[in-house]
Amino acid sequence: MKHIHQFISSALLVLLIASTVQAQNHQGLYMKIDFLNIERQEINNFKNDINTVLKPVNEARINAGTLKYWYVYKVIYPGSQQTNHNFVTVSICSAICAFENIADHLEEVLTEADLENLMGRYNEIMVPEFSELWSINNSLLRSEDSKPSRYFMLDYMRVKPGMEYTYQMMEDDSARPIHEYRMENGNMEGWELFHLILPRGDEYGYNFATGNYFTHLRDLEFHFNEEIIRQSSPDVDVTEFIENVENIRDLVRSEVYELIDYAVE
């Protein structure tokens, strides 16, 4: 993997000039994704419920200090033809225990009547097809004060047994500088690395994912390819670099989501 180390050295210059893309960082936090299947005839009602139920509850969680960020997305490009979810919600907390009971501490920011009414309706709406709990192992996002990116693409990875640490180092030391280069050139708004905590096991199909944030759908076309690698690090043997990547992990599928609403600290 000598060429990866050459890539690291040549990418240091990118790190030095990337001052505009390091304001926000989710590294060390935890992320829960709920995958929802909303019937076509109920989509308008669901969008109304976002404003009247889901967002108020999660704003209350933020005000209570148990939640940091909350996003709801529409699935615009599913990962397969058999995908049975069309919306996802993403919750980000500083501790896993914050996902155990979302009503914890809400009595401090909501009246008893509002809490009972909102939580009753919330539990009726939030019946996900399935949920996943992730740790955020690396994070590179633009200013925390700016609106979240319009598009969020998740690349689901199956890292081969025994290669987890090597994969983490590859993403940290080799892939991150490429994404910093793309952000500097205005082709990307952010990048994150996620490690699956639950569910887990070989039969689940994947154990890592990368999150990629974009303002324009057109920027997904040249997401991560040979030309981008050459531009960001001309001295790298691109063929060997890609072979090293493919020997460590398999890309299982990609999904693209469009932001519907959000709440942040």
C-alpha positions as a Markdown table, in Angstrom:
| # | Residue | x | y | z |
|---|---|---|---|---|
| 1 | Met | 0.0 | 0.0 | 0.0 |
| 2 | Lys | 3.0 | 2.3 | -0.6 |
| 3 | His | 1.1 | 4.4 | -3.1 |
| 4 | Ile | -1.5 | 5.2 | -0.5 |
| 5 | His | 1.2 | 6.7 | 1.7 |
| 6 | Gln | 2.4 | 8.7 | -1.3 |
| 7 | Phe | -1.2 | 9.9 | -1.8 |
| 8 | Ile | -1.3 | 11.0 | 1.9 |
| 9 | Ser | 1.9 | 13.1 | 1.5 |
| 10 | Ser | 0.7 | 14.8 | -1.7 |
| 11 | Ala | -2.7 | 15.5 | -0.2 |
| 12 | Leu | -1.3 | 17.5 | 2.7 |
| 13 | Leu | -1.3 | 20.6 | 0.6 |
| 14 | Val | -5.0 | 20.2 | 0.2 |
| 15 | Leu | -5.4 | 20.1 | 4.0 |
| 16 | Leu | -3.5 | 23.3 | 4.3 |
| 17 | Ile | -5.8 | 25.2 | 2.0 |
| 18 | Ala | -9.1 | 23.7 | 3.2 |
| 19 | Ser | -9.8 | 26.3 | 5.8 |
| 20 | Thr | -13.3 | 27.0 | 4.5 |
| 21 | Val | -14.7 | 23.5 | 5.0 |
| 22 | Gln | -13.8 | 22.7 | 8.6 |
| 23 | Ala | -16.3 | 24.6 | 10.6 |
| 24 | Gln | -18.7 | 21.8 | 11.4 |
| 25 | Asn | -17.8 | 18.3 | 12.7 |
| 26 | His | -20.0 | 15.4 | 13.7 |
| 27 | Gln | -17.2 | 13.1 | 14.5 |
| 28 | Gly | -17.7 | 11.1 | 17.7 |
| 29 | Leu | -21.5 | 11.5 | 17.6 |
| 30 | Tyr | -24.2 | 8.8 | 17.0 |
| 31 | Met | -26.7 | 8.7 | 14.2 |
| 32 | Lys | -30.0 | 6.8 | 14.0 |
| 33 | Ile | -31.8 | 6.4 | 10.7 |
| 34 | Asp | -35.4 | 5.4 | 10.5 |
| 35 | Phe | -36.6 | 4.1 | 7.2 |
| 36 | Leu | -40.3 | 4.9 | 6.5 |
| 37 | Asn | -42.7 | 3.5 | 3.9 |
| 38 | Ile | -45.5 | 6.1 | 3.5 |
| 39 | Glu | -48.4 | 5.1 | 1.3 |
| 40 | Arg | -48.8 | 7.2 | -1.8 |
| 41 | Gln | -52.2 | 8.5 | -0.7 |
| 42 | Glu | -50.8 | 9.5 | 2.7 |
| 43 | Ile | -47.8 | 11.5 | 1.5 |
| 44 | Asn | -49.5 | 14.9 | 1.8 |
| 45 | Asn | -50.8 | 14.0 | 5.3 |
| 46 | Phe | -47.3 | 12.9 | 6.2 |
| 47 | Lys | -45.7 | 16.2 | 5.0 |
| 48 | Asn | -48.3 | 18.0 | 7.2 |
| 49 | Asp | -47.4 | 15.8 | 10.1 |
| 50 | Ile | -43.7 | 16.7 | 9.7 |
| 51 | Asn | -44.6 | 20.4 | 10.5 |
| 52 | Thr | -47.2 | 19.7 | 13.2 |
| 53 | Val | -45.8 | 16.7 | 15.0 |
| 54 | Leu | -42.4 | 15.4 | 14.0 |
| 55 | Lys | -40.5 | 18.7 | 13.9 |
| 56 | Pro | -42.0 | 20.1 | 17.1 |
| 57 | Val | -41.1 | 16.9 | 19.0 |
| 58 | Asn | -37.6 | 16.9 | 17.8 |
| 59 | Glu | -37.2 | 20.7 | 18.4 |
| 60 | Ala | -38.3 | 19.9 | 22.0 |
| 61 | Arg | -35.6 | 17.2 | 22.2 |
| 62 | Ile | -33.0 | 19.7 | 21.0 |
| 63 | Asn | -34.2 | 22.2 | 23.5 |
| 64 | Ala | -34.0 | 19.6 | 26.2 |
| 65 | Gly | -30.4 | 18.8 | 25.3 |
| 66 | Thr | -30.9 | 15.2 | 24.3 |
| 67 | Leu | -30.7 | 15.7 | 20.5 |
| 68 | Lys | -28.3 | 17.8 | 18.4 |
| 69 | Tyr | -29.6 | 17.5 | 14.8 |
| 70 | Trp | -32.7 | 16.1 | 13.1 |
| 71 | Tyr | -33.4 | 15.7 | 9.4 |
| 72 | Val | -36.2 | 14.3 | 7.3 |
| 73 | Tyr | -35.5 | 13.3 | 3.7 |
| 74 | Lys | -37.4 | 12.0 | 0.7 |
| 75 | Val | -35.8 | 9.0 | -1.1 |
| 76 | Ile | -35.4 | 10.1 | -4.7 |
| 77 | Tyr | -33.1 | 7.3 | -5.9 |
| 78 | Pro | -33.4 | 4.1 | -3.9 |
| 79 | Gly | -30.7 | 1.6 | -3.5 |
| 80 | Ser | -32.5 | -1.2 | -5.4 |
| 81 | Gln | -35.7 | -1.9 | -7.3 |
| 82 | Gln | -37.0 | -3.7 | -4.3 |
| 83 | Thr | -36.5 | -0.8 | -1.9 |
| 84 | Asn | -39.6 | -0.4 | 0.3 |
| 85 | His | -38.9 | 2.9 | 2.0 |
| 86 | Asn | -39.6 | 6.3 | 0.5 |
| 87 | Phe | -38.7 | 8.7 | 3.4 |
| 88 | Val | -36.0 | 8.6 | 6.1 |
| 89 | Thr | -35.4 | 10.5 | 9.3 |
| 90 | Val | -31.9 | 11.1 | 10.6 |
| 91 | Ser | -31.3 | 11.9 | 14.3 |
| 92 | Ile | -27.9 | 12.7 | 15.7 |
| 93 | Cys | -27.1 | 12.6 | 19.4 |
| 94 | Ser | -23.9 | 12.7 | 21.5 |
| 95 | Ala | -24.8 | 9.6 | 23.4 |
| 96 | Ile | -26.5 | 6.3 | 22.4 |
| 97 | Cys | -28.8 | 6.5 | 25.5 |
| 98 | Ala | -30.5 | 9.5 | 23.9 |
| 99 | Phe | -32.3 | 7.1 | 21.5 |
| 100 | Glu | -33.8 | 4.9 | 24.2 |
| 101 | Asn | -36.8 | 7.0 | 25.1 |
| 102 | Ile | -37.3 | 10.2 | 23.1 |
| 103 | Ala | -39.8 | 11.5 | 25.6 |
| 104 | Asp | -37.1 | 11.8 | 28.3 |
| 105 | His | -36.7 | 15.3 | 29.7 |
| 106 | Leu | -39.4 | 16.7 | 27.3 |
| 107 | Glu | -41.6 | 17.5 | 30.4 |
| 108 | Glu | -39.0 | 20.3 | 31.0 |
| 109 | Val | -39.8 | 22.0 | 27.7 |
| 110 | Leu | -43.4 | 21.0 | 27.0 |
| 111 | Thr | -46.6 | 21.2 | 29.0 |
| 112 | Glu | -48.1 | 17.9 | 30.2 |
| 113 | Ala | -51.0 | 18.2 | 27.7 |
| 114 | Asp | -48.7 | 19.0 | 24.8 |
| 115 | Leu | -46.4 | 16.2 | 25.6 |
| 116 | Glu | -49.2 | 13.7 | 25.8 |
| 117 | Asn | -50.8 | 14.9 | 22.6 |
| 118 | Leu | -47.6 | 15.1 | 20.6 |
| 119 | Met | -46.1 | 11.9 | 21.7 |
| 120 | Gly | -49.3 | 10.0 | 21.1 |
| 121 | Arg | -49.4 | 11.2 | 17.5 |
| 122 | Tyr | -45.6 | 10.9 | 17.1 |
| 123 | Asn | -45.7 | 7.2 | 18.0 |
| 124 | Glu | -48.5 | 6.6 | 15.5 |
| 125 | Ile | -46.5 | 8.2 | 12.6 |
| 126 | Met | -43.1 | 6.9 | 13.4 |
| 127 | Val | -43.5 | 3.2 | 12.6 |
| 128 | Pro | -40.4 | 2.6 | 10.5 |
| 129 | Glu | -39.8 | -0.4 | 8.3 |
| 130 | Phe | -36.5 | -0.7 | 10.0 |
| 131 | Ser | -33.9 | 1.4 | 11.9 |
| 132 | Glu | -30.2 | 1.6 | 12.0 |
| 133 | Leu | -27.8 | 2.9 | 14.6 |
| 134 | Trp | -24.4 | 4.2 | 13.5 |
| 135 | Ser | -21.3 | 5.9 | 14.9 |
| 136 | Ile | -19.9 | 8.9 | 13.0 |
| 137 | Asn | -16.2 | 8.1 | 12.7 |
| 138 | Asn | -15.1 | 11.0 | 10.5 |
| 139 | Ser | -16.9 | 14.2 | 9.5 |
| 140 | Leu | -16.1 | 17.1 | 7.2 |
| 141 | Leu | -19.0 | 19.6 | 6.7 |
| 142 | Arg | -19.4 | 23.2 | 5.9 |
| 143 | Ser | -20.4 | 26.0 | 8.3 |
| 144 | Glu | -22.7 | 24.8 | 11.1 |
| 145 | Asp | -24.8 | 28.0 | 10.6 |
| 146 | Ser | -25.7 | 27.2 | 7.0 |
| 147 | Lys | -28.7 | 25.3 | 5.8 |
| 148 | Pro | -28.1 | 21.6 | 5.4 |
| 149 | Ser | -27.3 | 20.4 | 1.9 |
| 150 | Arg | -30.2 | 19.6 | -0.4 |
| 151 | Tyr | -28.9 | 16.2 | -1.3 |
| 152 | Phe | -27.6 | 13.4 | 0.9 |
| 153 | Met | -26.1 | 10.3 | -0.7 |
| 154 | Leu | -25.3 | 7.2 | 1.3 |
| 155 | Asp | -22.9 | 4.7 | -0.1 |
| 156 | Tyr | -23.2 | 1.4 | 1.9 |
| 157 | Met | -20.0 | -0.6 | 2.2 |
| 158 | Arg | -19.2 | -4.2 | 3.1 |
| 159 | Val | -15.7 | -4.2 | 4.6 |
| 160 | Lys | -14.1 | -7.6 | 4.5 |
| 161 | Pro | -13.5 | -9.4 | 7.8 |
| 162 | Gly | -10.4 | -8.3 | 9.6 |
| 163 | Met | -10.0 | -5.2 | 7.4 |
| 164 | Glu | -12.0 | -2.8 | 9.4 |
| 165 | Tyr | -9.1 | -0.9 | 10.8 |
| 166 | Thr | -7.4 | -0.7 | 7.5 |
| 167 | Tyr | -10.6 | 0.6 | 5.9 |
| 168 | Gln | -11.0 | 3.3 | 8.5 |
| 169 | Met | -7.4 | 4.4 | 8.0 |
| 170 | Met | -7.9 | 4.4 | 4.2 |
| 171 | Glu | -10.9 | 6.7 | 4.5 |
| 172 | Asp | -9.2 | 9.0 | 7.0 |
| 173 | Asp | -5.9 | 9.3 | 5.3 |
| 174 | Ser | -6.7 | 8.8 | 1.6 |
| 175 | Ala | -10.3 | 9.4 | 0.8 |
| 176 | Arg | -10.9 | 12.5 | 3.0 |
| 177 | Pro | -8.2 | 14.6 | 1.2 |
| 178 | Ile | -10.0 | 13.8 | -2.1 |
| 179 | His | -13.3 | 15.1 | -0.7 |
| 180 | Glu | -11.6 | 18.2 | 0.7 |
| 181 | Tyr | -10.3 | 18.9 | -2.8 |
| 182 | Arg | -13.8 | 18.5 | -4.2 |
| 183 | Met | -15.3 | 20.8 | -1.5 |
| 184 | Glu | -12.6 | 23.4 | -2.3 |
| 185 | Asn | -13.7 | 23.3 | -5.9 |
| 186 | Gly | -17.4 | 23.7 | -5.0 |
| 187 | Asn | -18.5 | 20.2 | -6.1 |
| 188 | Met | -19.4 | 18.9 | -2.7 |
| 189 | Glu | -20.8 | 20.2 | 0.6 |
| 190 | Gly | -19.6 | 17.5 | 3.0 |
| 191 | Trp | -18.5 | 14.0 | 3.6 |
| 192 | Glu | -18.8 | 11.6 | 6.6 |
| 193 | Leu | -17.8 | 8.0 | 7.5 |
| 194 | Phe | -20.3 | 5.9 | 9.4 |
| 195 | His | -19.7 | 2.5 | 11.2 |
| 196 | Leu | -22.8 | 0.4 | 11.8 |
| 197 | Ile | -23.5 | -0.5 | 15.4 |
| 198 | Leu | -26.9 | -2.1 | 15.1 |
| 199 | Pro | -28.1 | -4.3 | 13.5 |
| 200 | Arg | -24.9 | -6.2 | 12.7 |
| 201 | Gly | -23.6 | -9.5 | 11.4 |
| 202 | Asp | -22.4 | -11.0 | 8.1 |
| 203 | Glu | -26.0 | -11.6 | 6.9 |
| 204 | Tyr | -26.9 | -7.9 | 7.2 |
| 205 | Gly | -24.9 | -7.1 | 4.1 |
| 206 | Tyr | -22.9 | -4.0 | 5.1 |
| 207 | Asn | -21.1 | -2.6 | 8.1 |
| 208 | Phe | -19.9 | 0.8 | 7.0 |
| 209 | Ala | -21.2 | 3.7 | 4.9 |
| 210 | Thr | -20.1 | 7.1 | 3.7 |
| 211 | Gly | -22.4 | 10.1 | 3.6 |
| 212 | Asn | -21.9 | 12.6 | 0.8 |
| 213 | Tyr | -23.6 | 16.0 | 0.7 |
| 214 | Phe | -24.4 | 18.0 | -2.4 |
| 215 | Thr | -26.2 | 21.2 | -3.4 |
| 216 | His | -26.6 | 20.2 | -7.0 |
| 217 | Leu | -27.6 | 16.8 | -8.4 |
| 218 | Arg | -25.2 | 17.2 | -11.3 |
| 219 | Asp | -22.3 | 16.9 | -8.9 |
| 220 | Leu | -23.1 | 13.3 | -8.2 |
| 221 | Glu | -22.1 | 12.3 | -11.8 |
| 222 | Phe | -18.4 | 12.7 | -11.0 |
| 223 | His | -18.7 | 11.5 | -7.5 |
| 224 | Phe | -15.4 | 9.5 | -7.0 |
| 225 | Asn | -13.5 | 8.5 | -10.1 |
| 226 | Glu | -10.1 | 8.3 | -11.6 |
| 227 | Glu | -10.1 | 11.9 | -12.9 |
| 228 | Ile | -10.8 | 13.3 | -9.4 |
| 229 | Ile | -8.0 | 11.2 | -7.9 |
| 230 | Arg | -5.6 | 12.4 | -10.6 |
| 231 | Gln | -6.6 | 16.1 | -10.1 |
| 232 | Ser | -6.2 | 15.9 | -6.3 |
| 233 | Ser | -3.0 | 13.9 | -6.3 |
| 234 | Pro | -1.2 | 13.7 | -9.7 |
| 235 | Asp | 1.6 | 11.4 | -8.4 |
| 236 | Val | -0.6 | 8.6 | -7.4 |
| 237 | Asp | -0.8 | 5.4 | -9.4 |
| 238 | Val | -4.6 | 5.5 | -9.8 |
| 239 | Thr | -5.0 | 1.9 | -10.9 |
| 240 | Glu | -3.1 | 0.6 | -7.9 |
| 241 | Phe | -5.0 | 2.9 | -5.6 |
| 242 | Ile | -8.4 | 1.7 | -6.9 |
| 243 | Glu | -7.3 | -1.9 | -6.6 |
| 244 | Asn | -6.3 | -1.3 | -3.0 |
| 245 | Val | -9.7 | 0.1 | -2.3 |
| 246 | Glu | -11.5 | -2.8 | -4.0 |
| 247 | Asn | -9.4 | -5.3 | -2.0 |
| 248 | Ile | -10.7 | -3.8 | 1.3 |
| 249 | Arg | -14.3 | -3.1 | 0.7 |
| 250 | Asp | -17.3 | -3.7 | -1.7 |
| 251 | Leu | -19.8 | -1.0 | -2.5 |
| 252 | Val | -23.1 | -2.7 | -1.8 |
| 253 | Arg | -25.5 | 0.1 | -3.0 |
| 254 | Ser | -26.1 | 3.8 | -3.1 |
| 255 | Glu | -29.2 | 5.8 | -2.2 |
| 256 | Val | -29.9 | 9.5 | -2.8 |
| 257 | Tyr | -32.1 | 11.5 | -0.5 |
| 258 | Glu | -33.5 | 15.1 | -0.8 |
| 259 | Leu | -33.9 | 17.3 | 2.2 |
| 260 | Ile | -37.5 | 18.0 | 3.3 |
| 261 | Asp | -37.1 | 19.6 | 6.7 |
| 262 | Tyr | -34.7 | 19.8 | 9.6 |
| 263 | Ala | -34.0 | 21.1 | 13.1 |
| 264 | Val | -30.6 | 21.8 | 14.6 |
| 265 | Glu | -29.2 | 23.2 | 17.9 |
